[in-house]
Amino acid sequence: MNQQNETIRPSQLIYQSGPGAIVELLYQSVIVKSADQWQTRRAPQEKDVRITSFLGVDHVRILNENPDKQKIKAVEFPKWKICPKCHNMTNYDNTNCYYCARKNEDDIQELYASRFVLACENGHLSDFPYEEWVHRNKPCTEQSKDPRLMLKTRGSSGSLSDLHVICLHCKHSESLGSIMKPEERENHSLFDCHGERPWISNTAKQKCNCKMKTTLRGASNVYSPSVMSFLQVPLTASSSEFEVLYLVEKDKENFSKAYLGMGEAGLEMACNFKNIPSSFIPAIKQYLDGSITLAESSTYESIKKQEWNTLIQEEINEERFSSKKVDIAPTLVPYFDGIFRVDSVPEVQVLKEFTRLDYIDRFTDEEAKTQPVVITSDLKWLPAVRNYGEGIFFQFNLEKLLQWEQTEQITSAIVRAYNTQREEFKKSPLDILPRQILLHTFSHALLQELAAHCGYTMTSLKERIYANDDMYGVFIYTASGDSEGSLGGLTNLAQSEKLLPIIIRALEKMSYCSSDPICSDGEFEYHTSANGAACHACTFVSETSCEWGNLLLDRRTLININPNEKDGYFDQLLEM
């Protein structure tokens, strides 16, 4: 591979261009090496106990802080390249066509990378075996010679069947028309997986019994990252043992001294100082004695609960995090217990692992066939980025929410359709609460309207849904590492006189859709996803903004769209 220095944004390394991803550079196609082969020693190390205990690592390295001192490594992939003029193929490391230059030294033709690669469900990746394909039915008469292949188009349809691989030794040719057919995949050994992992090394192979699938090198399912998002909010003492132990871990040295010096009396004094109820002293003793660990009780839901407990505080002013409860317009009081302006919030996004051909479940921690992004490092770590943003947090009225959940009659059909879809993909069904669909749909409606007023683009806004038995809120925020981040445009809209018309307008827009009446009927036979009255024309937002992949949405949970409906949570608000 020719040595090239190109710049790539840290956020790209966390998402579409991480370890194991195929990246198109200016002059060639490469695959990014595993993160332990990067030069990231000068990247700041974040050891937030909430992040490290959940991920099971020593630390995460913040790539977008001090980025000029870091280097990312990549190798050429796929190896097969084709000349656009003479159509000769080569798997050597040259970037220009040798055959065209041999005929005319001034005729410099840049090679382009092969369009096809082989991938398996276990995450392995290989070059498409052009030589084996062209000779799969007829062995080459000159097998001792190096392969000489040519890729030519015969026909005008533009389909795969028009592409032919030609062996220049024996003159035999084969069409590529059936390279993606399942029967070819099952019947030929050339699709057997050899466990290749070119992002690690040419010799880093794993034992694998899968059949590989032919796919385009730029297909979206060739690389699917698993990115975990954490808000770095201040720790608060709450009714959760998990959160209390976080507080103890943050100040473990002083708690240990108090425990060793004065026993339970010392722990009681330390708990009083930290506003921790004395009922947690037995759990703290077990933690300090090593009987229990944070990792044993750490779940993503417990981390979000800690965020929830911080977000509902009336006012917090710390170095990195600042929030304040704002006045609510009288007409919104029946629907919200509180609205909070969050002026500053750090978000850490960590690349945990990645998959090929399949996508990681957004809702559960079910085991997937993943590949790690850090392979050989002795000190366990993961790559991450940290961005600072702002947002508005909406805490729904619990009494009205419970009343709505007892009377609504539309979400059960959505949950059944979604779980049926999960079963088709051999995933376990989920217990989806009605409030999850309501809050998610409200978030999408508000995302679209806020983007029109706050000065940020839609892709710069994100949602964070807090919806289970003891959480009932939506956090809409921006955290961008590029030109947009924390400019004040979003939090400025948290004023009651500005927010009320925005919410009303967002709800009014949910009353109509260019796909009505098909969309508003919510009939699943017309849909390709598990949603009710929701589609691209009305409710869907960009994938970077949505936490749940545009699933579990229904406009009818917000307002009554069709005659005789009575399930809209905000319907009386529009009648005022």
C-alpha positions in Angstrom: 0.0 0.0 0.0 1.3 3.4 -0.9 1.9 5.6 2.1 -0.8 8.3 2.3 -1.7 10.8 5.0 -5.4 11.7 4.9 -7.5 13.4 7.6 -10.5 11.7 9.1 -12.8 13.1 11.7 -12.8 11.4 15.2 -16.6 11.0 15.0 -16.2 9.0 11.8 -13.9 6.6 13.6 -16.7 5.9 16.1 -19.4 5.4 13.6 -18.9 4.5 9.9 -15.1 4.4 9.7 -14.1 2.4 12.8 -11.8 -0.6 13.0 -12.7 -3.2 10.4 -14.6 -0.7 8.2 -13.9 -0.3 4.5 -13.1 3.4 3.8 -12.9 5.2 0.5 -9.8 7.4 0.4 -9.0 9.8 -2.4 -7.1 7.3 -4.5 -7.8 3.9 -3.0 -10.0 1.7 -0.8 -8.7 0.7 2.6 -9.8 -1.1 5.7 -9.1 0.5 9.1 -6.8 -1.4 11.4 -7.8 -2.5 14.9 -7.6 0.3 17.5 -4.6 -1.2 19.3 -2.6 -0.6 16.2 -3.4 3.1 16.1 -1.1 5.7 17.7 -3.4 7.0 20.5 -1.2 7.1 23.5 -1.5 10.9 23.7 -5.3 10.7 23.7 -6.8 11.7 27.0 -8.0 8.8 29.1 -11.4 8.9 30.7 -12.0 6.6 33.7 -15.6 7.5 34.5 -16.6 4.6 36.7 -20.1 4.4 35.2 -18.6 3.9 31.7 -15.7 1.6 32.6 -17.7 -0.7 34.9 -20.5 -1.2 32.3 -18.0 -1.8 29.4 -15.6 -3.8 31.5 -12.5 -1.7 30.5 -9.8 0.2 32.3 -10.5 3.4 30.5 -11.7 4.9 27.2 -9.5 7.1 25.0 -11.0 10.4 23.9 -10.0 10.7 20.2 -11.3 14.2 19.5 -9.2 15.8 22.3 -5.7 16.4 21.1 -6.5 14.8 17.7 -3.4 16.2 15.9 -1.1 13.9 18.0 -2.9 10.7 16.9 -2.6 8.5 13.9 -4.9 5.9 12.5 -3.6 3.0 10.5 -5.2 1.3 7.5 -4.3 -1.2 4.8 -5.4 -1.6 1.2 -8.6 -3.6 0.8 -9.9 -5.2 -1.3 -6.7 -6.3 -3.0 -8.2 -6.9 -6.4 -8.2 -3.8 -8.6 -9.3 -3.2 -12.2 -8.1 -0.9 -14.9 -10.9 1.2 -16.4 -9.2 1.3 -19.8 -7.7 -2.1 -20.6 -9.9 -4.0 -18.0 -6.9 -6.0 -16.6 -7.2 -7.1 -13.0 -4.4 -7.2 -10.5 -3.9 -7.9 -6.8 -0.5 -6.3 -6.5 0.0 -3.1 -4.4 0.3 -0.8 -7.4 -2.3 2.0 -7.9 -1.7 2.6 -11.6 -2.2 0.1 -14.4 1.1 -1.7 -15.3 -0.1 -3.0 -18.7 -1.2 0.5 -20.0 2.0 2.0 -18.8 4.0 -0.7 -20.5 2.4 0.1 -23.9 2.7 3.8 -23.4 4.7 5.4 -20.6 2.6 8.5 -20.7 -0.6 6.5 -20.4 -1.2 6.5 -16.6 -4.5 4.8 -15.7 -5.5 4.8 -12.0 -6.9 1.4 -10.9 -10.2 1.2 -9.1 -11.0 -1.3 -6.3 -13.1 -4.4 -6.8 -16.8 -3.7 -6.1 -17.4 -7.1 -4.4 -16.2 -8.7 -1.2 -17.1 -11.7 0.9 -18.4 -11.3 4.4 -19.8 -13.8 7.0 -22.1 -13.4 10.0 -19.2 -13.9 12.4 -17.6 -10.7 11.2 -14.9 -12.1 8.8 -14.1 -10.4 5.5 -12.3 -11.6 2.4 -11.6 -10.6 -1.2 -14.0 -12.0 -3.7 -12.2 -15.1 -5.2 -12.3 -14.1 -8.9 -9.7 -16.7 -10.0 -11.6 -19.5 -8.3 -14.9 -18.3 -9.7 -13.8 -18.2 -13.3 -12.3 -21.7 -13.0 -15.0 -23.2 -10.8 -16.3 -25.5 -13.6 -13.3 -25.7 -15.8 -9.8 -25.8 -14.3 -7.1 -23.6 -15.9 -4.8 -25.4 -18.3 -1.8 -23.3 -17.0 -2.2 -23.4 -13.3 1.5 -22.9 -12.6 1.4 -19.3 -13.9 0.3 -16.3 -11.9 -3.3 -15.4 -12.4 -4.1 -13.1 -15.3 -7.6 -11.9 -15.2 -9.8 -9.4 -17.0 -13.2 -7.9 -16.0 -15.2 -6.9 -19.0 -18.8 -5.8 -19.6 -20.7 -7.7 -22.3 -24.2 -6.3 -22.8 -26.0 -3.0 -22.1 -28.4 -3.9 -19.3 -25.9 -2.9 -16.5 -26.8 -6.0 -14.5 -24.4 -8.4 -12.9 -24.9 -11.0 -15.7 -23.2 -8.5 -18.1 -20.0 -8.6 -16.1 -17.6 -11.4 -17.1 -14.3 -12.5 -15.6 -11.9 -13.8 -18.2 -8.8 -15.8 -17.6 -6.1 -14.6 -20.1 -4.3 -17.9 -19.8 -7.0 -20.3 -20.9 -9.4 -17.7 -22.4 -12.3 -19.1 -20.3 -14.8 -16.6 -19.0 -17.6 -16.7 -16.4 -20.4 -14.3 -15.8 -20.9 -12.7 -12.3 -24.6 -13.0 -12.6 -25.1 -15.6 -9.9 -22.5 -14.6 -7.3 -25.2 -13.4 -4.9 -27.6 -16.3 -5.4 -28.0 -18.5 -2.2 -27.7 -21.7 -4.2 -24.2 -20.8 -5.4 -23.3 -19.9 -1.9 -24.3 -23.2 -0.5 -23.0 -25.5 -3.3 -19.5 -24.2 -3.8 -16.5 -24.4 -1.4 -15.1 -21.1 -2.6 -17.7 -19.5 -0.3 -16.4 -21.3 2.7 -15.2 -18.9 5.4 -11.5 -19.0 6.2 -11.8 -16.7 9.2 -9.8 -13.8 7.6 -9.5 -10.5 9.5 -7.5 -8.2 7.3 -8.0 -5.3 9.7 -5.8 -7.1 12.1 -3.2 -8.8 9.9 -3.0 -11.2 6.9 -2.4 -14.1 9.2 -5.0 -13.2 11.9 -7.5 -16.0 11.1 -10.2 -17.6 13.2 -11.8 -21.0 12.8 -15.2 -20.5 11.2 -17.7 -22.9 9.7 -19.9 -20.2 8.1 -20.7 -19.7 4.4 -19.7 -16.3 3.2 -22.0 -13.9 1.4 -21.1 -11.8 -1.6 -21.8 -8.2 -1.0 -20.9 -4.8 -2.3 -17.9 -3.3 -0.4 -19.8 -0.1 0.3 -23.0 -1.9 1.5 -24.3 -0.6 4.8 -24.4 -4.0 6.4 -20.7 -4.7 5.7 -19.9 -2.7 8.9 -22.4 -2.0 11.7 -20.8 -0.4 14.8 -22.2 -0.7 18.3 -21.8 2.7 19.9 -22.8 3.3 23.5 -23.7 6.8 24.6 -23.2 8.2 28.1 -24.2 11.6 29.5 -21.5 12.7 32.0 -23.9 14.2 34.6 -23.2 14.7 38.3 -23.8 11.8 40.6 -26.8 12.0 43.0 -27.8 9.9 45.9 -31.1 8.2 45.2 -33.1 5.1 46.1 -30.9 2.9 43.9 -28.1 0.8 45.5 -26.3 0.9 42.1 -26.1 4.7 42.1 -25.1 4.9 45.7 -22.2 2.6 45.0 -21.2 4.9 42.2 -21.0 7.8 44.7 -18.9 5.6 47.0 -16.5 4.7 44.1 -16.0 8.3 43.2 -14.8 9.0 46.8 -13.7 5.5 47.7 -10.5 6.5 49.5 -12.3 8.6 52.1 -15.0 6.0 52.6 -12.4 3.3 53.1 -10.5 5.5 55.7 -13.8 6.2 57.5 -14.7 2.5 57.5 -11.2 1.3 58.7 -10.9 4.0 61.3 -14.4 4.0 62.9 -16.3 1.1 61.4 -20.0 1.5 60.8 -20.0 4.8 62.7 -17.4 6.2 60.3 -19.5 5.0 57.3 -22.6 6.6 58.8 -20.8 10.0 59.1 -19.5 9.7 55.5 -23.1 8.9 54.3 -24.5 11.9 56.1 -21.9 14.1 54.5 -22.9 12.7 51.0 -26.6 12.8 51.8 -26.8 9.0 51.4 -29.5 7.2 53.5 -28.1 5.0 56.3 -30.1 2.0 54.9 -27.4 1.6 52.3 -24.6 1.1 54.8 -24.7 -2.7 54.6 -24.3 -2.6 50.8 -21.5 -0.1 51.1 -19.7 -2.4 53.6 -20.0 -5.3 51.1 -18.6 -3.1 48.4 -15.6 -1.9 50.4 -15.0 -5.5 51.5 -15.0 -6.7 47.9 -18.0 -8.9 48.3 -19.9 -7.1 45.5 -18.6 -5.1 42.5 -20.1 -2.3 40.3 -19.7 -4.5 37.2 -22.1 -7.1 38.6 -25.0 -4.7 38.9 -24.1 -2.3 36.0 -26.7 -2.2 33.2 -27.4 0.4 30.6 -30.8 1.0 32.1 -29.3 1.7 35.6 -27.0 4.2 34.0 -29.9 6.0 32.4 -31.7 5.9 35.7 -28.8 7.8 37.2 -29.0 10.4 34.4 -32.8 10.7 35.1 -32.2 11.4 38.8 -29.8 14.2 37.8 -32.0 15.7 35.1 -35.0 16.1 37.3 -33.1 18.2 39.9 -34.4 21.7 40.0 -31.0 23.4 39.5 -27.4 22.1 39.1 -24.4 24.3 38.3 -21.1 22.4 38.0 -18.1 22.8 35.8 -19.3 20.6 32.9 -23.0 20.3 33.6 -25.6 23.0 34.1 -29.4 22.7 34.3 -32.3 24.6 35.7 -36.1 24.0 35.9 -38.0 26.6 33.9 -41.5 28.0 34.2 -44.2 26.1 32.4 -47.0 27.7 30.5 -50.3 27.2 32.4 -51.8 25.2 29.5 -48.9 22.7 29.7 -49.1 22.1 33.4 -51.5 19.1 33.1 -49.1 17.4 30.7 -45.7 18.0 32.3 -44.3 17.8 35.8 -41.3 19.8 34.8 -39.4 21.3 31.8 -35.7 21.8 32.3 -33.1 23.9 30.4 -29.8 22.1 30.2 -27.2 24.7 29.3 -24.2 22.3 29.2 -24.0 18.5 29.1 -21.0 16.3 28.0 -21.7 13.2 26.0 -19.2 10.4 25.7 -19.8 8.0 22.7 -17.8 4.8 22.9 -17.3 2.3 20.1 -17.8 -1.1 21.7 -17.7 -3.6 18.9 -19.1 -4.2 15.4 -21.0 -6.7 13.3 -21.3 -7.7 9.7 -24.5 -8.7 7.7 -26.6 -8.3 10.9 -27.5 -5.3 13.1 -27.1 -5.0 16.8 -30.4 -5.0 18.7 -31.2 -1.4 19.9 -33.4 -2.5 22.7 -31.8 -5.5 24.4 -28.3 -6.8 25.4 -28.9 -10.1 23.5 -25.6 -11.6 22.4 -24.7 -10.8 18.8 -22.0 -12.2 16.6 -19.6 -9.3 17.1 -16.0 -8.5 16.5 -13.9 -6.5 19.0 -12.3 -3.2 18.0 -9.3 -3.6 20.3 -7.5 -7.0 19.9 -4.0 -7.3 21.4 -3.7 -4.4 23.9 -2.7 -5.6 27.5 -4.5 -2.6 29.0 -8.1 -2.9 28.1 -9.6 0.2 26.6 -12.0 1.4 23.9 -12.0 4.4 21.5 -14.4 7.2 22.2 -15.3 10.8 21.5 -16.6 13.5 23.9 -18.8 16.3 22.8 -20.5 19.1 24.7 -24.0 20.2 24.0 -27.2 21.7 25.3 -30.8 20.5 25.5 -34.3 20.6 26.9 -35.6 17.9 29.2 -39.4 17.2 29.4 -40.7 15.3 32.5 -44.2 14.1 31.8 -47.0 14.3 34.3 -47.0 10.9 36.0 -50.7 11.0 37.1 -52.0 11.9 33.6 -49.6 9.4 32.0 -50.9 6.5 34.2 -54.5 7.5 33.5 -53.7 7.6 29.7 -52.1 4.1 29.9 -55.1 2.7 31.5 -57.5 3.9 28.8 -55.6 3.9 25.5 -56.3 1.1 23.1 -53.9 1.4 20.2 -50.4 0.6 21.4 -51.0 -3.1 22.0 -51.4 -3.7 18.3 -48.0 -2.0 17.7 -46.3 -4.1 20.3 -47.7 -7.3 18.9 -46.6 -6.3 15.4 -43.1 -5.4 16.6 -42.7 -8.7 18.6 -43.9 -10.7 15.6 -41.2 -8.9 13.6 -38.6 -9.8 16.2 -39.6 -13.5 16.2 -39.0 -13.5 12.4 -35.4 -12.5 13.1 -35.2 -15.1 15.9 -35.1 -12.5 18.7 -37.0 -12.7 22.0 -40.2 -10.6 22.4 -40.1 -7.5 24.5 -42.5 -6.0 27.0 -43.1 -2.6 25.5 -44.9 -0.1 27.7 -47.5 2.3 26.1 -45.5 5.3 27.4 -42.5 4.3 25.4 -44.5 4.7 22.1 -46.1 8.0 23.4 -42.8 9.5 24.5 -40.9 8.4 21.4 -43.5 9.9 19.1 -43.6 13.1 21.0 -39.9 13.3 20.8 -39.9 13.0 17.0 -42.7 15.6 16.6 -40.7 18.1 18.7 -37.4 17.3 17.0 -38.8 18.4 13.7 -40.3 21.6 15.0 -37.3 22.5 17.2 -35.0 22.1 14.2 -37.0 24.8 12.4 -36.5 27.3 15.2 -33.3 26.6 17.1 -30.7 27.2 14.2 -29.4 23.6 14.4 -29.9 21.1 11.6 -32.0 18.1 12.2 -29.0 15.8 12.1 -27.4 17.8 14.9 -30.3 17.1 17.3 -30.7 13.9 19.2 -33.2 12.3 21.5 -32.8 10.3 24.7 -35.9 8.4 25.9 -36.4 7.7 29.6 -39.4 5.3 29.7 -39.9 2.5 32.1 -41.9 1.9 35.3 -40.2 4.8 37.1 -38.9 7.0 34.3 -41.2 9.1 32.0 -39.3 11.8 30.2 -37.6 12.9 26.9 -34.3 14.7 26.6 -33.8 16.5 23.3 -30.2 17.8 22.9 -27.4 18.6 20.6 -23.8 17.3 21.1 -21.7 17.8 18.0 -18.0 17.7 17.7 -17.9 19.7 14.5 -19.1 23.3 13.8 -22.3 22.9 15.8 -22.4 22.1 19.5 -23.4 24.5 22.3 -24.4 27.8 20.7 -27.4 28.5 22.9 -30.0 28.3 20.1 -31.8 25.3 21.6 -31.9 26.3 25.3 -33.1 29.8 24.3 -36.3 28.1 23.2 -37.0 26.7 26.7 -38.8 30.0 27.7 -42.5 29.3 28.3 -43.7 31.9 25.8 -41.5 30.4 23.1 -41.9 26.7 23.9 -45.7 26.6 24.1 -46.4 27.6 20.4 -43.6 25.3 19.3 -45.2 22.3 21.1 -48.7 23.2 19.7 -47.3 23.6 16.2 -45.5 20.2 16.5 -48.7 18.5 17.5 -50.7 20.2 14.8 -48.3 18.9 12.2 -48.9 15.4 13.4 -52.6 15.7 12.5 -51.9 15.3 8.8 -49.5 13.4 6.4 -49.1 13.3 2.7 -49.6 9.6 2.9 -53.0 9.8 4.6 -55.4 8.0 4.8 -53.1 5.0 4.5 -50.7 6.3 7.2 -53.4 7.6 9.6 -55.2 4.2 9.6 -52.2 2.6 11.1 -52.8 -0.7 9.2 -49.7 -2.9 9.4 -50.3 -4.6 6.1 -49.2 -1.4 4.3 -46.1 -1.0 6.5 -42.6 -2.4 6.4 -41.8 -1.5 10.0 -43.5 -1.9 13.4 -45.2 1.4 13.5 -48.8 2.6 13.7 -49.7 5.9 12.1 -46.1 6.9 11.3 -44.0 7.1 8.1 -41.2 9.0 6.4 -43.6 11.7 5.3 -44.7 12.7 8.8 -42.9 11.2 11.8 -39.6 9.6 10.9 -36.3 11.6 11.5 -32.7 10.9 10.6 -31.1 7.8 12.0 -28.5 9.9 13.7 -31.2 11.6 15.7 -33.4 8.6 16.6 -32.4 6.4 19.5 -34.7 3.5 18.4 -34.2 3.4 14.7 -37.6 4.9 13.7 -39.5 2.1 15.4 -42.4 2.1 17.8 -44.1 5.3 16.6 -47.7 6.3 16.3 -49.2 9.8 15.8 -52.5 8.7 17.3 -50.9 8.5 20.7 -50.4 12.3 20.6 -53.6 13.5 19.1 -56.9 12.1 17.8 -56.5 12.0 14.0 -59.4 9.9 12.8 -63.2 10.2 13.8 -64.2 8.4 17.0 -60.7 8.2 18.3 -60.0 9.1 22.0 -56.4 8.0 22.6 -54.6 11.3 22.0 -52.6 12.3 25.1 -52.4 16.0 24.1 -55.8 16.2 22.3 -57.4 18.6 24.8 -54.4 20.9 24.4 -55.3 21.6 20.8 -58.9 22.2 21.7 -58.0 25.2 23.9 
